[in-house]
Amino acid sequence: MATAKIIALAGSLRKNSFNQAVITHAAQLAQQQGSEVEVISLAELNLPMFDEDIEAQGVPSSAQQLKDKLRSADAILLASPEYNGSITAVLKNAIDWASRTEAGATPAFRNKVVALFAASPGGLGGLRGLNHVRDILSGIGALVLGDQLAIAGIHGFVNDQGELTDSATSEKIAGLTSQLIDVTSKLKS
Ligand SMILES: Cc1cc2nc3c(=O)[nH]c(=O)nc-3n(C[C@H](O)[C@H](O)[C@H](O)COP(=O)(O)O)c2cc1C
């Protein structure tokens, strides 16, 4: 099977982000399965708030980097924290920057296979926000897998080093990650 090139990111800037922990774990599993994976930290990328006036003066290098990385990937492992039943401003801002297309360029999300994760200390695991992320990404051409994973009570499954410690949760993450790799590899071959 052709090697899948995957970008992994989470919609949080928090140093001890649970969603970043989930996506880092998924990235490690994908690497073990032979995929080429790059984990992006939106905190490190430090994108400005999207503003067409800023864009008109020249796309900031952070936004260009994000766009280029997404364009060169086949698939995306995406963990979306839930704020007030929806997507975080941080993730929407990143999507807005990346969605902007220069003349002749390929839209960054077009035909990218996406596996959606959410993690929350709450009982629904961020499930409600995933519907919104799915809607947004599908609308800009991403191929979002029907299966998704919302992890409830995540604070009990991650240690102080940001490592996932629960084997049952790890197995669920592995299942969705494998599905992303399988679908992506089939599309590439
Ligand atoms: C403004 C705000 C709104 C939130 N709304 C929700 C919510 O609707 N559902 C939920 O499960 N958790 C909600 N939370 C709690 C987050 O799930 C929790 O802060 C989580 O740790 C965020 O993800 P992160 O650790 O990756 O940053 C909210 C947190 C904040 C700051």
The ligand as an ORCA input file, in Angstrom:
! r2SCAN-3c Opt
* xyz 0 1
  C     -15.234     28.738     26.720
  C     -15.315     27.269     27.027
  C     -16.441     26.571     26.655
  C     -16.518     25.183     26.886
  N     -17.604     24.498     26.446
  C     -17.614     23.147     26.534
  C     -18.667     22.395     25.925
  O     -19.589     22.916     25.333
  N     -18.620     21.043     26.025
  C     -17.588     20.391     26.668
  O     -17.580     19.165     26.703
  N     -16.579     21.084     27.263
  C     -16.558     22.438     27.185
  N     -15.518     23.157     27.745
  C     -14.469     22.431     28.474
  C     -13.396     21.916     27.517
  O     -13.823     20.675     26.993
  C     -12.066     21.745     28.260
  O     -11.597     23.012     28.673
  C     -11.038     21.019     27.422
  O      -9.934     20.718     28.251
  C     -10.592     21.841     26.213
  O      -9.741     21.086     25.385
  P      -8.133     21.162     25.492
  O      -7.743     20.507     26.784
  O      -7.657     20.393     24.316
  O      -7.726     22.611     25.450
  C     -15.435     24.524     27.548
  C     -14.297     25.259     27.922
  C     -14.232     26.615     27.673
  C     -12.975     27.372     28.040
*
